[in-house]
Amino acid sequence: MVTSATNFSRSGLRDWIIQRISAVVLALYLFTILIFFAANSGLDFQSWRNFFYNPFMQIFSFLALLSLAAHAWIGVWTIFTDYVKSKGLRLFLEAVMALALLAYVAWGFSIIWP
């Protein structure tokens, strides 16, 4: 039975679903940004700022950031589980990645909501 990156007692189906949902959220976020660029040919700082300080866009940006972190965590966990055979080294690398992802989410939160 395959263990899970998000829960040690379940199968990998939950991780697979989380990765697919996070990929959809990231694709929608990219599509939204591309539409914004296409609709604003003379883009200046004020219109960029107004777009990203819109409460909907702030929430959507934070959701995209969380999706990116979840997607990355499951992917990195899978790679470490498959290729790093030393349990101690794998736990160390997972801890480093978890701390880095938490730092990135905290940093992104501070950027999105100044």
C-alpha positions as a Markdown table, in Angstrom:
| # | Residue | x | y | z |
|---|---|---|---|---|
| 1 | Met | 0.0 | 0.0 | 0.0 |
| 2 | Val | 1.3 | 3.4 | -0.9 |
| 3 | Thr | 1.5 | 6.0 | 1.9 |
| 4 | Ser | 0.4 | 9.6 | 1.5 |
| 5 | Ala | 2.2 | 12.9 | 1.8 |
| 6 | Thr | -0.8 | 14.5 | 3.5 |
| 7 | Asn | -1.7 | 11.6 | 5.8 |
| 8 | Phe | 0.4 | 8.6 | 6.8 |
| 9 | Ser | -2.5 | 6.2 | 7.1 |
| 10 | Arg | -4.3 | 6.6 | 3.8 |
| 11 | Ser | -3.5 | 5.8 | 0.2 |
| 12 | Gly | -2.2 | 8.3 | -2.4 |
| 13 | Leu | -5.6 | 9.1 | -3.8 |
| 14 | Arg | -6.0 | 12.1 | -1.6 |
| 15 | Asp | -2.6 | 13.5 | -2.7 |
| 16 | Trp | -3.6 | 12.9 | -6.4 |
| 17 | Ile | -6.8 | 14.8 | -5.9 |
| 18 | Ile | -5.1 | 17.7 | -4.1 |
| 19 | Gln | -2.5 | 17.9 | -6.9 |
| 20 | Arg | -5.2 | 18.0 | -9.6 |
| 21 | Ile | -7.3 | 20.6 | -7.8 |
| 22 | Ser | -4.2 | 22.7 | -7.1 |
| 23 | Ala | -3.2 | 22.5 | -10.8 |
| 24 | Val | -6.7 | 23.7 | -11.8 |
| 25 | Val | -6.5 | 26.6 | -9.4 |
| 26 | Leu | -3.0 | 27.6 | -10.7 |
| 27 | Ala | -4.2 | 27.3 | -14.3 |
| 28 | Leu | -7.2 | 29.6 | -13.6 |
| 29 | Tyr | -4.9 | 32.0 | -11.8 |
| 30 | Leu | -2.5 | 32.1 | -14.8 |
| 31 | Phe | -5.5 | 32.5 | -17.2 |
| 32 | Thr | -6.8 | 35.4 | -15.1 |
| 33 | Ile | -3.4 | 37.1 | -15.2 |
| 34 | Leu | -3.1 | 36.6 | -19.0 |
| 35 | Ile | -6.6 | 38.1 | -19.5 |
| 36 | Phe | -5.6 | 41.1 | -17.4 |
| 37 | Phe | -2.4 | 41.6 | -19.5 |
| 38 | Ala | -4.4 | 41.2 | -22.8 |
| 39 | Ala | -7.1 | 43.7 | -21.6 |
| 40 | Asn | -4.5 | 46.3 | -20.5 |
| 41 | Ser | -2.1 | 47.1 | -23.2 |
| 42 | Gly | -0.9 | 50.4 | -21.6 |
| 43 | Leu | -0.2 | 48.8 | -18.3 |
| 44 | Asp | 1.1 | 51.2 | -15.6 |
| 45 | Phe | 1.8 | 50.7 | -11.9 |
| 46 | Gln | -1.5 | 52.2 | -10.7 |
| 47 | Ser | -3.6 | 49.8 | -12.7 |
| 48 | Trp | -1.4 | 46.9 | -11.7 |
| 49 | Arg | -1.8 | 47.9 | -8.0 |
| 50 | Asn | -5.5 | 48.3 | -8.3 |
| 51 | Phe | -5.9 | 44.9 | -9.9 |
| 52 | Phe | -3.9 | 43.1 | -7.2 |
| 53 | Tyr | -5.3 | 45.1 | -4.2 |
| 54 | Asn | -8.8 | 44.1 | -5.3 |
| 55 | Pro | -10.1 | 41.9 | -2.4 |
| 56 | Phe | -11.2 | 39.2 | -4.9 |
| 57 | Met | -7.7 | 39.1 | -6.4 |
| 58 | Gln | -6.0 | 39.1 | -3.0 |
| 59 | Ile | -8.0 | 36.1 | -2.0 |
| 60 | Phe | -7.4 | 34.4 | -5.3 |
| 61 | Ser | -3.7 | 35.2 | -5.1 |
| 62 | Phe | -3.4 | 33.7 | -1.7 |
| 63 | Leu | -5.4 | 30.6 | -2.8 |
| 64 | Ala | -3.0 | 30.2 | -5.7 |
| 65 | Leu | -0.1 | 30.5 | -3.3 |
| 66 | Leu | -1.5 | 27.8 | -1.1 |
| 67 | Ser | -2.2 | 25.7 | -4.1 |
| 68 | Leu | 1.4 | 26.1 | -5.3 |
| 69 | Ala | 2.7 | 25.1 | -1.9 |
| 70 | Ala | 0.5 | 22.0 | -1.6 |
| 71 | His | 1.4 | 21.0 | -5.2 |
| 72 | Ala | 5.1 | 21.4 | -4.5 |
| 73 | Trp | 5.0 | 19.6 | -1.2 |
| 74 | Ile | 3.3 | 16.5 | -2.7 |
| 75 | Gly | 5.7 | 16.5 | -5.6 |
| 76 | Val | 8.8 | 16.9 | -3.5 |
| 77 | Trp | 7.6 | 14.3 | -1.0 |
| 78 | Thr | 7.1 | 11.9 | -3.8 |
| 79 | Ile | 10.5 | 12.5 | -5.3 |
| 80 | Phe | 12.2 | 12.2 | -1.9 |
| 81 | Thr | 10.3 | 9.0 | -1.1 |
| 82 | Asp | 11.2 | 7.4 | -4.4 |
| 83 | Tyr | 14.9 | 8.5 | -4.7 |
| 84 | Val | 16.3 | 9.2 | -1.2 |
| 85 | Lys | 16.7 | 5.8 | 0.4 |
| 86 | Ser | 18.3 | 7.0 | 3.7 |
| 87 | Lys | 15.4 | 7.7 | 6.1 |
| 88 | Gly | 17.4 | 10.2 | 8.1 |
| 89 | Leu | 18.4 | 12.2 | 5.0 |
| 90 | Arg | 14.9 | 12.0 | 3.6 |
| 91 | Leu | 13.4 | 13.4 | 6.9 |
| 92 | Phe | 16.0 | 16.1 | 6.9 |
| 93 | Leu | 15.3 | 17.1 | 3.3 |
| 94 | Glu | 11.5 | 17.0 | 4.0 |
| 95 | Ala | 11.9 | 19.2 | 7.0 |
| 96 | Val | 14.0 | 21.7 | 5.0 |
| 97 | Met | 11.4 | 21.8 | 2.2 |
| 98 | Ala | 8.5 | 22.1 | 4.7 |
| 99 | Leu | 10.2 | 25.1 | 6.4 |
| 100 | Ala | 11.0 | 26.7 | 3.0 |
| 101 | Leu | 7.4 | 26.3 | 1.8 |
| 102 | Leu | 6.1 | 27.7 | 5.1 |
| 103 | Ala | 8.4 | 30.7 | 4.8 |
| 104 | Tyr | 7.3 | 31.2 | 1.1 |
| 105 | Val | 3.7 | 31.2 | 2.1 |
| 106 | Ala | 4.3 | 33.6 | 5.0 |
| 107 | Trp | 6.3 | 35.9 | 2.8 |
| 108 | Gly | 3.6 | 35.7 | 0.0 |
| 109 | Phe | 1.0 | 36.5 | 2.6 |
| 110 | Ser | 2.9 | 39.6 | 3.7 |
| 111 | Ile | 3.1 | 40.7 | 0.1 |
| 112 | Ile | -0.5 | 40.1 | -0.7 |
| 113 | Trp | -1.8 | 41.8 | 2.4 |
| 114 | Pro | 0.7 | 44.6 | 3.3 |
